[in-house]
Amino acid sequence: MHNKSFQKSIFLCVALFAILIVPLVSVFAEEHEHKLAIVKSWDLSEYNAALKGFFEVMDKHRVTCRTVTHNLKGAEDDAKKTVEEIRQFQPDLIVTVGSRATSVISESFDDVPIVFAMVLYPVASDFVPNMEKPGKNVTGAAMDVPIERQLRTLSSVVPHLKRVGVLYSPEETQPVINKARRVAESMDIRLIAEKVTSESDVPDALNRLRNQKIDALWSVADGKVFTRPSTRYIIEYVVHRAIPFMGPHNGFVRAGALLALTADYTDNGRQAAEISIRILENTDPKDIAVATPREVELALNLRIADHIGLRIPESVIAEASQVFE
């Protein structure tokens, strides 16, 4: 008798607990649905790969989000419309994919956390003042492969590397060149940098580098150096003169550069998601360091190596993610 009474009491308690807890769970879920605005510079496969990685991590951590996605398409009118629509949406966080989206959004919002992905040179682009301590509402995952790693990889391919040339425009990449000089000096490499202000300056700048007997041509992602016509000219120039050329990303290797290091796009998106989760858990973005690539792909063009008479060590070839023969 007492046992039945005890069981009945337990049942009533469990039932009462269930009645009370279900509304609480529902309220908790509603309170934790975050509003995210995603802004892409363009609709590119590389950007979509980054977003794939982003949502992989958000799903893995069971972050519930209501998301709106915008594509700027490079148009000024689209940018203004996007900013207004985001203001009306009132997001908890804005994720930008690409430099143009990051530029537009960071200039328009100083009261909403912003996390960027697929961005090169965030300091030189004035998105953050410092990689370690961004100091405001903007942080994210950069695509910058550390310069020391780039030069060490170049050294592993080009024996006795001492004199490295590079083309750059002061307006776009001066801070990158300043840092590269310091890194090269610490590695006992002399960085010889030639300024260009437009693609028309490229031929003479390349001749000046060649006259200074460079061992290889390194590169920074600079829009004034690498236009479509100038890129074709640079590749033809270095191939005909047997100058090893390290391109800014793996697409250049397919076109005729000797090698390149490129950050993995999907993992870049994962890193942006990890930062976003920290912000949604109330960490201030100004205290979150900009992430640098942890997964980097090496691309090699063995056909070019053979053409310029360079033998790449088998150990380096084994590390490459892409090999063009």
Buried (B, 14 or more C-beta within 10 A) or exposed (E): EEEEEEEEEEEEEEEEEEEEEEEEEEEEEEEEEBBBBBBBBBEBEBBBBBBEBBBBBBEEEEBEBEBBEBBBBEEEEBBEEBBEEBEEBEBBBBBBBBBBBBBBBBEBBEEBBBBBBBBBBBBBBEBBEEBEBBEBBBBBBBBBBBBEBBBBBBBBBBEEBBBBBBBBBBEBBBBBBEBBBEBBEEBEBBBBBBBBEEBEBBBEBBEBBBEEEBBBBBBBBBEBBBBEEBBEBBBEBBBEEEBBBBBBBBBBBBBBBBBBBBBBBBBBBBBBBBBBBBBBEEBEBBEBEBBBBEBBBBBBBBEBBEBBEBEBEEEBBEEBBBBBE
